[in-house]
Amino acid sequence: MSKTLKTLFAAAALAATTLASATPIVGIANLTIGQVIVRNGSVDWNNDPTNIDPPPNGANITTGDFRVINTRTGSFLTGTPQLSLGTIRDMADPAILPGDTGNAFPLGTVTNVHNFLTFAAQPNWIFDATYLVPGYLGISPFVLTQQGTNVGVTMTIYGTACDDLNLSGTCNAGDDITKWTGIFSAQFTNTTVAEIAATILGGGALGNNTWSATIEATALPEPTSVALVGLALAGVGFVSRRRQAK
């Protein structure tokens, strides 16, 4: 084996070892959230009276609470005390509610809503939200689905997560950053998509309802490691072709 090929294999092995020793946040957790008031310009996760429309304290960051239910896997399965409670940032579209700067979360724009989710049993976990997916007509985050006499309302959010091992307050390369997707949903009974859409687009509130969410965190490949492994494989292919040519 040539010296160059040995170097490539060594680099690939080092990359694989680095990946194996990483401890990223991965897995699935199901959340249940209390009584929520939903408008097209805002989501008030626990019907907090200090965060109503129009917001009386628009520069303040407000949050709701959630509970992690028994369905969970991976990193969400661990924790002492057991992972169970957390907070979720309230949301406001600055294009609709410019006064609610503390909870600003634009629709369809790459952003960074810091600590969108926090977990009481894992205070070093950072779950930042980075993208609120457009839904109905592209001007609302909510996807509306008729389900018999009921309407399912869902909202999708993307973000990044890490265990802030160096306590920097932000996710960096040393914290094994992963990506997460959150599907937030509720069901409204005895109504239609047209009625829900008219309420949302008219600026009205959908009223109190219990929402739930599924959060799935998945690992991101490390660009350097992937490149090294690819380089090693390319080297194997090159050597193989040379041998066949001989």
N, C-alpha and C positions, 0 to 999 in steps of 0.2 A: 504494500500500500504506500502511495506517495506521501511525502511530508505534507503537501497541500491538502490532500484528502484527509489525512489524520487530523489536521488543524480544523477542517470543516466539521468532522465528526465530533471533535472535542467541543467546538462551539455549540453544536446542536445539543449535545449531552448537557452542557451547562445551562442552555436555555430550558431544556426539559426539566432539569432539577429545579430551576428557579420557579417554573410554573407549578411544579408539584408541591413546593414549599409555601406557595401563596395561600392566603386565607381570606379570599374575597367573600363578600356577603352574597349568597346565592340561595335560591329556594322560593317557595310560594307561601304566602300568608293571606288568610281571609280576615277581613275586618268588618265589624259592624259599627255603624255610626248613629248617634242619637237623632233626635228630631231636627230636620234640616229644612231651611227655607231657601228655595232656589228661584233666582231671577236670571234673566239673560245676561245681566251685567255683574252678577255676584252670586256667590254660594256662601251662605252663613251656616257653617256645619252644625252648630248646636243651638241655633236660634238664640244667640247671645244678645241680650237687650242693649249691650254697648256697641253693637255693630249692626245697625239697621240702616235701611235706605231712606233718605240720604244719610251717610255715616256722620254721626256727631263728632267722632274722633278719627277723622280720615287718615291722619299721619301715623296712627298707632297700628301695630301688628296685632291682630286678634286670631285666636285659634279655637278649634273645637276639639272634642275628645273622641277617641275610638277605643274599641276593645278588640284584641286579637282572639279570634275564636279557635276552636280545637284543630281545625283543618290547617295544617302548616307543614312545611318540609324544610330541609337544609338548615341554613343559619337561623331561620325563624323558630326552629324546634328547640334551640338551646337557650340558655340564660338562667342565671340564679340571682334574684328570684325569677321564676318562669316568665318569659316574655308574654305580656298580656295587655298592657295599657299603653296609650300613647296620645300624641296630639297631632292635629292636622291644621295647616294654615287656612284661614278663610281666603276667599278669592274675590277679586274685583277686576273687571276689564276697564283699564284707564280710559279707553275710548268712550265708554258709556258712563262710568262713574269717575271722572277725573279727580274728584275730591278724596277718593279712598286710596291714597298713595301707599299707605302701609300694607295693603293687601293686593297691590297691583299684580295682575297676572294676565298679560295680553293673549289674545286668541290668535293661533296660527303664526306665532313669531318665536324664534329661538330666544330664550331668556334664561334667567337663573333665579328661581325663587328658593332662597336658602332655607334649609331646615323645613321643607314643606311637610315632611313627616318626622316625628321624633318618637323614640321608643323608651319608655321609662326604665326598663330593665337593661337597656344598652345605651347609656348616655353619650358614648363616644361615636355612635352611629350617626352618620350624616346622610340624609335623603334629600337631595336637592331636586326640584322639578325644573325641567328645561323646555318643555313644549306641551301646550294645550291643543289637542287636535280639533280642528274645525268639524262641526257636525251639521245640523239642519241648515240648509241653504248656504253654508259656509259663513254664516254670520252669527251662529250660536254654537257652543261646544256640545250641545246635546243631540244625540241620535234618538229619534222617536220611532218606536216599533209597535204596531197594533198587535195585541195578543188577546184575541177574543173581544171581550168587553173592557179590557184593560189596556194600558199603554206602558210599555217599558221605556224608561229614559236612561240612557247610558252616556258616559263621558270618559274619554281616554286621555291619560297624561303620561308623558315619558320623563325620565329623569336619570340621574346618576346617584350612586351610593358608595359609601366606603366606611370602614372602621377607622376612625381618626386616631391611629396609633401614636402619632407624634404630637397630638393635641394642638395642632396648628389652627383648628377651627374651620379648615377647608379640606377638600379632598385633593390630594396630590399623588404623584406617581408611586410614592412609597406606601400609600395606603390601600393599594389593590382596588382600584376603582372598578365598579361594575355598573351595568345599566339596569334600570327597572321600568316596568310598565304597570300602570294602575288602571284597572277598569272599574269605574264607579257607577253604581246602578241603583234604581228604585223603580217601583211599580205603582202606578196611579190607577185606581179602580173606577169602573163605570164612566169611562170617558173615551175620547177618540183622539187620534193624532192631530186632527184639525183643531180641536178644542185646546189641546195642550200647546200647539204651535201658536194659536191666536193669543193665548195668555202670555207666553214667553216673548213673542215679538211685540206685543202691546205694552211690555214693561211691567206686567203683573207678576205676582209671586205664585209659584205652584203650591205654596203652603207647607205645613209641617208634614214630613214623611220620613220614615227611617230609611237611610241609605246603607248600602254595603259596598265592599270593595275587594277585589282580588289584586294583590301586589305580587308580581313575579320579578325576581332579580336574577340576572344571568351574567356570567363572567365575560369580560372582553379579552380577546387575545392581545398579548403584548406585541406591539409592532416590531420591536427589535428581535424578540424571540422568534416570531413568525418568519422574519426575514432570514435569520440565521438557519432555521430548520430548512427553509426553502433553498437557501444557498447550499446546504449540505446535500440535499436531495439532487439539486442540479449537478453538483460535483460527482455524485454517484452515477448519474445518467451520462455525464461526459466521459468518465472513465470507462463505462460499459461500452459506449459507442466506439471509443478508441480501440478497445480490445477486439470488438467485432470487426473493425476495419482491418486489423492485423490478420 
